[in-house]
Amino acid sequence: MNKLFWLCTFVALGSLGCAGADVRPIVDMKGVNEATYENDLKECQTLAQQQSGMGETAAKGAGAGAVVGGLLGLVTGGNKSGIAQVAGAGAVIGAAGGAYSGNQAQEAVVKRCLSGRGYKVLN
């Protein structure tokens, strides 16, 4: 495999380390009982983990990326190994994009959950 493929792989894996369900949004804590907030936050994070998250959307993104990469390799007239490398790079990039989307969805669930419980979520 070439260096570009591995660079894309490390970039994609690095992007998977985002907060997702473990996000700690910025909340206006004026008048808020901290122990109650921490309990509510954990409950909201647990709910967010039930959201179709990083794994499912990453897998879908990887499949789509591999198809697009393979087609790009064909269109540009690559040989079999070149097409496979482009498809592999597409899969890695697609997986990263899918994981990011799943991550964002989980963060949104946590924030909506806290807002629904009466907290002033600032971000």
Sequence and secondary structure as in RCSB ss.txt:
>XXXX:A:sequence
MNKLFWLCTFVALGSLGCAGADVRPIVDMKGVNEATYENDLKECQTLAQQQSGMGETAAKGAGAGAVVGGLLGLV
TGGNKSGIAQVAGAGAVIGAAGGAYSGNQAQEAVVKRCLSGRGYKVLN
>XXXX:A:secstr
  HHHHHHHHHHHHHTTS GGG    B  TT  HHHHHHHHHHHHHHHHTSS HHHHHHHHHHHHHHHHHHHHHH
TT  HHHHHHHHHHHHHHHHHHHHHHHHHHHHHHHHHHHHHTT  B  
